[in-house]
Amino acid sequence: MESKIKVLVLGDHPFAPSGVGTQIRYMVEHLLETGKFQFHCIAGAVKHKDYKPQKTDKWGDDLVIFPVDGYGNKDLVRILMRKFKPDIVWFMTDPRFWGWLWEMEDEIRPLCPMVYYHVWDNYPYPTFNKKFYDSNDVVVTISKVTDDIVRTVAPDVECIYLPHSVNQEVFKPFKEEEIKNLRSQNFQADEKDKFLFFWNNRNARRKQSGSLIFWFKEFLDEVGHDKAMLLMHTDTKDPHGQNLKAIIAELGLTDRQVMFSEAKLPPEHLAAMYNMADCTINISDAEGFGLATLESLSCGTPIIATMTGGLQQQVTDGEEFFGIGIEPASKAIIGSQQVPWIYEDRIAKEDFLNALRQMLTCEEEQMEEWKKKAVEWTKKEYPFERYTSGWEKILTDIHEKYGSWETRKGYSRIKQKEF
């Protein structure tokens, strides 16, 4: 019997509701179904009650999860490298979290390839990331922006484009009667016919949650508080965001004009929320991909989105739009000690209010056209099968091309430099 390909995964917990966690779960579950892979997952980004290694009844030793705070540490990686002897080390999320892992390149890469699933929000080209990109055998990119950035900044590293996807058997349009029943069950009698805007994001600075509420209040003052409402699926007291309940209290929006959904929900319940909504909003000033908007489009619900990062390749195919894309009114260069420069794409209030007005007054024929084309677009550009089978091919090919441990090839500790 052929031995299974062993993959050490670092990132969010595969059962976490985050975008990173969701994509890891999609990949891991599909590859486990093939019977060709084993996974040890260093699972971070959530607070754990128990830090003992975890297994599932279904997968047994083929899926072992190691809960950690943050994303792990060098000692844990060293232990698992020697105990698990992975054929591939796979990791995902912002490069700011992985400096310590790339410092271990000389310990890891002589034994097995490193594969980084990468996203970067915006230009100018982050040349300061070149040393990180070059520390991997393969960089897999999430968006077209990221793909261009990696190929330009680090042309010598192998680069593969594979965007996020969603399970289109779950995130799909519901029947009209089912949507009516859902709205009847979840909203008051006088709310069933209100135009429902939906926002599903982390309550964090770049997501512009505070601006959204302040501007939505101005919109309601103009069109009438009986015409529309906003449902926000988020943590209202996220330490990295604003106190959203304090904002609606200050603005007098406590009569269900703005409502919050704070419980962690399974995908099926999120799909119901997208279907109940008339439009999903994402006005982040930086967004590498934006999974919620893709989930919305897959359910046939049009979006309002900033033309930045991965959002711009969802709201339009370059010719047709599946909602309203808002061009940034300003592109400020911001940064930090770790990220010296990056564009922050801010939209103007009036452009956002115009988008809300357009959605509210949109003809039924236009809405139906958006809904139909949105579903077709997600199936064409972001098919779930391409994502899952894509990872199967990528990791299988990497294992065959680069080998591991006794069969390791394609890597040398010696690097030549011209002076």
N, C-alpha and C positions, 0 to 999 in steps of 0.2 A: 504493500500500500504506500502510495506517495505521501511523503510527510507534508504537513500543513505549513503554509507560510505564516510565520509568527510576526505580529505587528505590535509594537509598543506605541500607544496613542497618548498624546498629551494635549489637553484642552479642557473645555467645559465637560461636566458630567454628561454622559450620553443620554441620560434620562432627564436632564434639566430642560426647562421650557425655553431657554435662550435660543437665539438663532444658531450660534455655534454648536450648542448641545444638540439641537434638532438635526443639523447636517451631519454631525458625527454619528448620531443614532441611525439615520438613513443609510449611511455607508456601512456601518458595522453590522446592522441587521441583515442587509442584503448579502454581504460577504460571508457571514456566518451560514446563511441559507445554502450557499454553494458547497459547504463542507470542505472548503479548501484553505480556510484561514482560522487562526487563533488570535485573540486580542487580550492584551493587558492594557488597561486604560488608567492612566494617572488622571483622576477626575477632580477638577477644581471648579472655581468660580461660584460655588454655593457653600453655605454653612452646613456642616454635617453633624448629626447627632452621634454617629459612631464612625470611628476611623479604622475599623477592622476591614480587611479585604472582603469584597462582596462577590457572590456568584448568583446566578439565576438558575431556577429549576430547569429551564429549557436548554440553556447552553452549557451548564456545568463548567468544566475547566477551559472551555474554548473562549469564555468571556469572564475575565477577572477584573474587578474594578477596585482601585486603590484610592479612597477618598483623601483629599489633601486640601489644605488652605492655600489660596493662591493657585499656582499651577505646578507645584512640586519644587524639588531642589536637587542639587547635584548628587547628594548621597543616595537619595531614593533611586535616581536614574542609574547610578553605578550598581546598586544592589540588583535592580531588575535586569540590567544588561547581563550580569553574570549568572543570575538565577534563571531568567526566562530565555536568554540568548535570542533576542529578536532578530528577524531577518531584515526588518525595516523599522526605523523610528519615524513616526508620522506625527506632525503637530500643526496646530491651527490657532489663529487669532492674531491680534496686533503684534508687530515685531517688538514693540516696547517691552513685552512680557518675556521675551525669549533671549535676551542678551546673555544670561547665565548659561543657557543651553548651548548657544553657539560658542561660548568659551570652552565647552567640552568637545568641540569638533574633533580635536586630535585624539580624544579618547573613544569617541563613538564611530567616526567614519572609517577608521581602519578595520572595523569589525562589520559594519553594515551601513547601507545608505541612509541619508537623512532626507525626508520629503516634507516640504513646508507648503501647506495650503494657505495661500496668502491673499490679503486684501489691503489696498491702500486707497484712501478716500479721494485724493485729488493731486493736482499738479501744484507747483513746478516739480520737475523730476527730482525725487529724493535721492540725490547722489550719495548722501550720507548712509543710505541703506545698502550700498553696493557690497560692503564687507559682509553684511548679513546674507544677502542673496547668494554670494559666492561661497558661503559656508555650507551650502546644501548640494546634494546630488541633483535634485529636481525641485523646482518651484512650480506648483500648480496654482493658477490664478482664478479668482472668483468673478472678476468683471473685466470688461474690455479696457477700462481705464487702467486697472492693475496690470493687465497683460502687456499693454503698451509700455508701462513704466518699467516692469521687470526686464523686458526685452531691450529697452533702451539703456537702462542703468547698468545692467549686468548681462551683456550679450553672450557671454561664454557659458552661462549656466543653462541647463536644459529647462525649458519652460513649456508648460502645457496649460491650455485654457479649458476650464471646466466650471461653468457657473453653478450657483446654487439652484436647487429645485424644491418643489413641494410635492407631497403625495396627492396627485390629482384624483385619486379615488376618494380622498377625504375632503380636500378643498375643491369643491365642485358646486355648480349652481343647484339650488334647491327648487322644487316645484313651487309655483306661485301660491297654491293653497297652503303649503307647509310654511312658507314665509309669513303669510297672514296669521296663521295659528301661532307662530312663534312671537310675533309682535303683540298679538292679543294676550299671550301669556306673560309677557315681560314688560309691557307698557300699559299705562292707564288708558282709559277709553278715549280721552281727548288727545292722546299722544300718538295713537295708531297711524294717523295720516300725516304727522309731522315729518319733514325731511330730516333723516337721520345721518349725521356725519359721524364717522368712526375714526378713532385714533388709537393705534396699538403700538406702543413703543415703551422703552425704558424712560422713566422720568429723569433725564440727564440734560446737562447744559446744552449740548449740541442739538438736542431734539426740539428745542424751542417750545417747550410745553407751556411756559408762562406767557410768551407772546401769543401763542395760539388762543389761550383763554381770553386775554385782554382784547385781541382783535375780534374774536367771535362775539364778544359782548357788544362791540360797536356794530357788528353785522346785525345782531338781533335788534338793537335799538333802531336800526334803519328799516328792516323788513318786518319787524314784529316778533315778539317773544313767543307767539303762538305758531310761528311758521317753521321753526327748525329747532333741533337740539343736538348736543354733542355728547357722545359716549366715549370716555377715555379708559382704555384697558391698561392700567399701569399701577405702580406703587406710588401713592400720593406723597409719601414721606421718605422717598429714596434719599439717602444721605448725599448722593451726587446730583440731586435735583432740587426743585423748589417745593415749598409746601403748597400744594395745589388746592387743598381745602381752605387754606387761609386766603388764597386768591379769590376763590368764588364767593367766600363770605364777604370779602372787601368789596367785590363788584356787585353784590346782591343777586348772584346767580344760584341761589339755594332752592329755587322752586322747580328743580329738575331740568333747568335749561342746560346745565352741564352735569352729567352723571359719571360715576366712577365704577369700574369693575376691577377689584383688587385681588381676587382669588386667582391662584394658579389653575389654569383650565386645560383640559385635554384638547387635542387638535379638533375633535369632533364638535366641541362646544365653541371653539374659536370659529370654525367654519360656519356655524349657525349665526354668530355675531356678524360676520362679513355679509352673509346673505340677508340678514335683517337690515343692514345699513344700505343707504342709497349711494354713499361715497366714502372712501377711506382717504385720510389725509396724512401726508408726511412732509413736513417743511423743515427738515433738519438742515443745518448749515454744512454738515459733512456726513456722508452716508456711503460707506463702501459698497453695500449692496441694497439693503432694505428688504428684509424677508417678508414683513407684514404686507407691503404693497403687492408683492408677488402672490401671496396667499389670497389677497383681495381680488386681484385680476383673475386668478384661477377660479374663484367663486362667481365671476361675472360682475363684480362690483367695481365701477370705474374709480380712478384715483385722482387726487390733486397732489402733485409732488414737485419739489424743487429739482431743477435741471442740474443735478450735481451727482458725482460718483456713479454708483450703480443704478440710482433711481432713474436717470435720464435714458438708460437703455431699456427700462421697463415701460415707461409711460408712452414711448413712441418707438416705432421700428425705423424711424428716419423719414417716413412719409406720412403714415397715419398715426393719430394719437388715440390712446385708450383712456382718456380722461383729459386733464389739463396739466400741462407742464409749465412751471413758473421759472422764468430766467432770473438768475441772481441780479439784484440791483447793485450789489457791491461784492468785490472779491478781495478781501483783505488778507494780507500775508500775516499769519499768526505763527506761533511756535513755542518751543520750550527748550530746555537744555538737551533733552533727548531728541526732539524733532525740531531742528532749527528753523524750518520753514514749511508751510503748507497753506493753500488757499482755504479760507473760510467763506463759503458762499451764502450770503444773507439775501433774503428776498425782501421787497418793500411791502409795507402794510397794504397800500392801495392795490397792488397787484394781487395780493392774497384775497382781499375783499372782493375784487372783481371776479376771481375764480369762484368764490362762494356764491356770488350773485348769478354767475353763469350756470352753475350747477343747479341752484334752486329753481331757476326759470327755464331750464333745459326742456326742450320738447320731448315728449315721450318716445318719438321715433328715434331721436338722437341717442337717448339713453339706451334704448334697446339695441341700437347699432353698436354703441360702445361695449355693452355687455357681451354681445355675441362675438365681436372681434377680440375682446380681451381674453376670452376663453380660448379662442383659436390661436391667439398669439402666444399664450403661455404654453400650450401644448406643442407648438412649433419650435419656439425658441428655448424653452426650459422644460423639456420632457423629463419626467421622473425616471423613466427607463434609461435615458442617456446618462443621468447622474449616477445611478447605482451601477449600471454595467460599465460606465466610464471608469469608476474607481476599481472595479474588478480587473479591467484591462490594464490600467495604469500600474497598479501594484504588482500584477503578474508580470508585466513587461519589465518593470524595474528589478524585480527579483531575478529574472532571467538574465537581464543585461548586466547588472552590477554584482549579483551574488551576495554572499554574506559569510562572515567568519572564515572557514577553511576555503570557501570558493570566492571570496571577495575579490573584485576586480574593478578597474576604472577609477581607482583612487590612489594617490601618492602623497605621502607626507612632505615630499620635496616640492617646493614651488619656485619656479624660475621667475626672476624679475630683471627687467632691462634698466640699466642706469645710464 
